[in-house]
Amino acid sequence: MTARADVSSLGRARVAVLAHFFVLGVAFATWAARLPAIKAALHLSDSRLGFTLFAVPAGSVVTLAASGRITDRFGAVRVMRIAALCLAVSLVTVGVGPQVHSLPLWIATLVCFGALAGLLDVSMNACGARLEVAYGRPIMSSLHAGYSIAGLVGAGIGGVFAALAIGPLPTFAVAAAALTVLALVAGRHAVLPPVTPREDKPGGPPPPSARQIAVVIWILGLLALCGQLGEGSAGDWSAVYLRDLGSSPGVAAIGLAAFSVTMAAGRVAGDRLALRLGSVRLVRYSGLLAGLGLAAGLLIRSPVAAIAGFALLGAGLAGIFPQIVSSAARLDPDHAGRNIGRIAAVAYTGLLTGPVAIGAVAAGVGLRGALLVPAALAVLVAALAGVMRPHDSVSGDPEEEHIESVRDGCQR
């Protein structure tokens, strides 16, 4: 009975954490879907809108490192619950600025929205990593798949309200009310097992020092940055590149759609692939798929090939960030929040600055040449995937031993 109760409680906790990934995904997508209406209400040009939108990732990046320390200090579950509720409320405040035609107020609320999103991002990933250790098998990718699917739901909500000619503020109020209820219900079941102390094998290598952990965390952050740069490039430049190839606006939009769908599908399949291949091989193969797939699509120089290239980029990038988060948590469970926060801060810097950098490079070598940069960085991720190798193995192939131990645990 105890084992069954433990499995049941873990299942409820997993659904609860997944619900918080859903809260973040819906909030972001609902807000993004109403940007055209907000742009019209505030009378913004394209360039001015683009500048003001930096407020959201800027708010996230500035607070991500602190979010990790807050998560470790007060507990990942407590921080996740509070951050989800505050994020839902902040979604309403984001709609107030356009309602009263105040650009400074809107920018201020966007910064707060981004900061709360960063806090929720770090805390829910720390919860997911703790659950993954308790499960004894990969689950992180499916949690991130929930975020991707939630993005489609949020976009649908925003689209329906836009079609009904309902303003952004009522849209955000309805979405916030639903997300608040979801966060309250899910938060009650987000009960995680305690951190299991690290057990070193007799005669095995000593545990990594604080300095070694810090170095690995920064390398993992750079790998995450490479992936996020590719994601930002697809979001901002895929349609532009397809238009340069002579595609219609409708066909140009397919590039981003293909990227988004394959990323969601890749994350749905990510846990099974991680169990079969291990984190190192999965990230290595994912980086090669993303980099070589995008490069081939660009070099063939046709709209169909380019769409296929962006689709392969999404499928490859899907498996990278969840495995990086899991690796950071395994490396130092007692400071998972802090380390995830550091990784996320570095990674989001790539998401923030990557599209701008692609534009600068494109001015010199053309957009096709500039988009080969994220392809090359994806291959670099594949080359450096070995840094994720488990640190507590004694002999043989550490990754193989880790996979076999997980499989044995699942069979039991």
N, C-alpha and C positions, 0 to 999 in steps of 0.2 A: 504493500500500500504506500509506503514511503517513497519508493522509486517512482510509482505512478504519480504521486502527488508532486514530486519534484519535476517530472516531465511536464505535467499539466501547468505548474506555475511558470516554468520556463517558456512554455508555449504562450501563455497569457502575456508574459513580459515581452516576448518577441513581437506579438501583435501590438502591444502598447507602444513599443519603441518605433515600430513601423508606422503607426499612426502619427507619431511626431515628425517622421520624415515626410509623411503626407501633408501635414500642416505646413511645413516649410515650402514644399513644392507647389501647393495650391496657392499660398499667399503670394509667392513670387510671380507665378504665371497669371493670376488674376490681375495683379497690378500691371504687369507688362501688357496684357491684352487691352487695357484701357488707355494706353499711352496716346493713341491718336486723339481721343477726346480731351485728354489733359492738355496736349499740345495746343489744341484749338482754344480751350478755355483760357489758357495763359498767353495766347498769341505768340508762340515760340517759333522761331525758325528752326530748320533742321540742325544747324550748327549749334545753336543755343541749347536746343533740347539735348543734343549729344553731350554738351559740356555739363549740363545740370545732372545728367544721369550718372556721372562719375561719383555723385554723392553717395549712392548706395554701396558700391564696392569699396569706396574709400572708408565709409563707416565700418564696414566689415573688417577690412585689413587693419585698420588702426586698433580695433578692439580684440582681434583674434588671439594674439598672444596673451593678453590679460584674461580672455575667456577661458583659456586652458588652466591658468592658475586659479581662477574662480571655481572652475569645475572640480579641480582636485581639492580645493580648500573646503567647499561646502557640500560636495557630493554631486556626482553626475546626474542622478535621478532628480534631486531637488532643483538643480539649476535647469535641467531640461523642462520640468513642469512649469516653472516660473517663466522661463524664456518663451515657451510656446504660447502661454496666455498673454504675455506682454506683446508678443509679435502680432497676435490676432487683433489686439486693441490698437496697436500702432498702424495696422492696415487702414483703420477708419481715419486716423489722423492724417494719413497720406492723402486722403480725398478732400480734406478741409481746405488746404491751400488753393487748389483749383476752384473750389466752390466759392471762395471769397476773393479769387483772382489775385492771390499774393504769392509771387515767385519766391521771395526769401523764406516765407513760412513753409512752402512746399519743399525747398531744399533742406531746411532744418529737419523736417519730418522724415525725409529720405535718409539723412544721416542716421537718425535714431532707428529707422527701419532696418538699415544695413547693419548697425551695431547689434541689434537684437537678433537678427538673422545669423550673424556670426556666432553669437553666444549659443543659440539653439543648435547650430551646425556642429560646433565642437562638443557640446554636452551629449547630443544624441549619438554622435559617432563614438564617443567614449562609452556610452551605454551599450551600443551595438557591439563594440569590441569586447566588453566584459561578458556579454551574453555569448559571444562566439566561443570564448574560452570555456564557459560553462557547458555549452553544447558539445564541445569537442569536435566540431566540424565547421566548415565555412558557412556563414550566414550573412556576412556583410554585404555581399553583392546584391542579394535579394532586397535588403533594406534600401540600398541606393536605387534599385529598380523601382521601389515604391515612390521615391522622389521623382523619378523620370515620368512614371505613369501619372502621378499627381499633377505634373506640369501640363499634361494633356487635359486633365479635368479642369484645372484652373483656367486654361485658355478657353475651354468650352464655356465655362461660367461667364467669363468676360465677354465672349462672343455673343452669347445669348442676350445679355443685358444691352450690349451695343446694338444688336439687331432690333431690340425693343425701344431703342432711343432713350434708355434710362441712363442717367448721369453716373459718373465715376463714384461719387460719394455713396449713393444708395447701393451700388454694386459692391463696394468694399464693406459696407455695413452688413449686408446679408451674408457675404462670405465670412466676415469676421465673427458673426454670431454662430454660424455653423462650425467654424474652426474652434471657437471657444468651447462649445459643447463637446466636440471631439477631443480636445485637449484635456478637459476636465474628466471625461469618462476614461480616457486612455491613461491619464496620469495615476489613477487609483490602482491600476494593475501593473504599473512599471516598478516592480520589486525585483531587484537584482541580487544574485548571490554575492557573498563577500569575495574579495580578491584572494586567490590562493597563493600562499607564499611560494616564491621560486625555490625549487629543489634542484640542487646541483648534483650531478652524478659522481659517485666515488671515482677518483682517478681521472675525472674529466677536466676540461679546461676551466679556469676560473671564470666567474661571471664578468661581463664587460664592466669596465670602470665608467664613472660618470662622464669622463672625457670621451671615451670611445662611444658611449651612447649618444652624446651630443653631436659627434662627427657623423654618425650614421643617420641621426635625425635630420641633420642639414642636407645630407645626400638624398635622403628620401624626399625632403621638401623640394629639392631641385628636380627630382624625377617627376614629382607631382606638378611642378611648374611647367615642365615640358608638355605634360598631358593637357593641362589647362590652357596653355597657349594654343594648342591645336584645337581645343573645343571653342575657344573664343574666336579663332580665325574662321572656323566653319560657320559660326553664328553670324559674323559680321561681313565675311567676304565671299561666301559660297555663291550667293545670288549675284553679286557683282561680277564674279569671274564668269559665271554662266551667261550673263548678259553680254560680256565682252566677246564671248564665243558666238554671239548672234542669236541667243535663245530669247524667246518671248518672256515677259514677266512671269507668266504662269509656270513655264518650264523652269525658269530660274529659281523659283521658290521650291522646286522639288529637291534641289540639292540639300537644303537645310532639313527638309522633311525626311529625306532618306537618312541623313546623319542622325537625326533624333530617334527615328524608329529603330535603326540598327543598334544604337547605343542602349535604348531601353531593352531590346531583345537580348543583347549581349549581357546585360546585368541580370536579367532573369535567369540566363543559363550560367552565370558566373560562378555560383556556388558549386554546382556539379563539376564544372571544369576545374575549379580550384581543388576539389577533393580528388579528382582524377590525376591532375598534373602537378599540383603543388603551386604555391604562390610564385616561386622563382620562374618555373617554366611557363606558367600562365602569363605573367607580365612580359617575359621574353618573347613568347609567341604573339602576344597582343601588340607589343611595340613593333614587331616586324610586320604584322598584318596592317596596322595603321600606317606605318611609314611607307612601306613598299606599295601598299594599295593606293594611297593618295598619290605617290610619285608616279605610278603607272597611269592613273587617271589623268594627271596633269600633262604627262608627256605625250599621250596619244592624241590630245588636242581635238576632242569632240565632246559635245554636250553629254552624250550617253556615257562616255568613258569618265567624264568629270563627275557625273552623278554617282556612278559606281565607285569612284575613288573616294568621294565624301562618305558614301555608305560604309565602305571598308574602314575609313578613318573612325567613324562612330563605333563600329563593331570592335575595333582594336582598342580604342581608348576606354571602352566600357569596363574592361577588366583591370585597369591599372590603379585608379585611385582607391577603390575599396581594399585592394590587397596591400597597398601602402599603409593605409590606416590600420589594418589588422597587424601588419608587421611591426609598426610602431608600438602598438599596445602589447604585443608579445615581448618585445624587447625590454620594456620597463613598465610593468602593469601598475606600479604604485604612482607613476606620474603620467598616466595615459592622456589625461586631459591636457596637460601642459605640452606634451610632445605633439599631440594631434593639433593643438592650437598653433604651434610653430610651423608645422607642415602646411596647415591650411593658410596661414598668413603668407608664406612663400608662394604657395600654389595660386592663391587669389591675386597675388601681384602679377603673375603671368596672365591671368584672365583679364586683369585690368589694363595692363600695358601691352599685351600681345597684339591685339588688333591694331593699335597705334603703330607698333614697331613694324608690322606687316605693311602698313601703308607707307611708312618711311622707306622701307626696302624696295617696295614696288615702284617708288618714284625713280629709283636708280636702275633696277633690273627688270621691271615689269611685274605684273601681278602673278603671272605663272611662276616666275623665278622666286618671288617672295613667298608663295605658298609652299615651295619646296623646303622652306626653313622648318615649319612644323613637321613635315615628313621626315627630315633629317633628325630632328629632336626625338621623334618617336623611335627611330632606330637607335638613337643614343640611350633611350630608356631600356630597350632590349639588351644593349651591351652592358649596362650597369645593373641589371636586375639581380645579379648575385649578391648585392648588398642586403637583400631581403632574406638571405638564407638563415635558417634558425641557428642560434648561437649556442644551443645546449646539447648538440650532438657530439659523440665521442669519436666514432670511427665510421668509415664507409661514406656513403653519400648522405649528407645531413638532410637534404630535401627528401630523398627516398625514405629515410627513417621517419621523418615527420609525416609523410603521406601514409605510410604503413600503420603508424600508431593511430592516426585519425580513422583509417578504415577499420582497424580492429575495434576501436571504441564504438563505431557505428554498428558493427556486426553484433557486438554484445547487447 
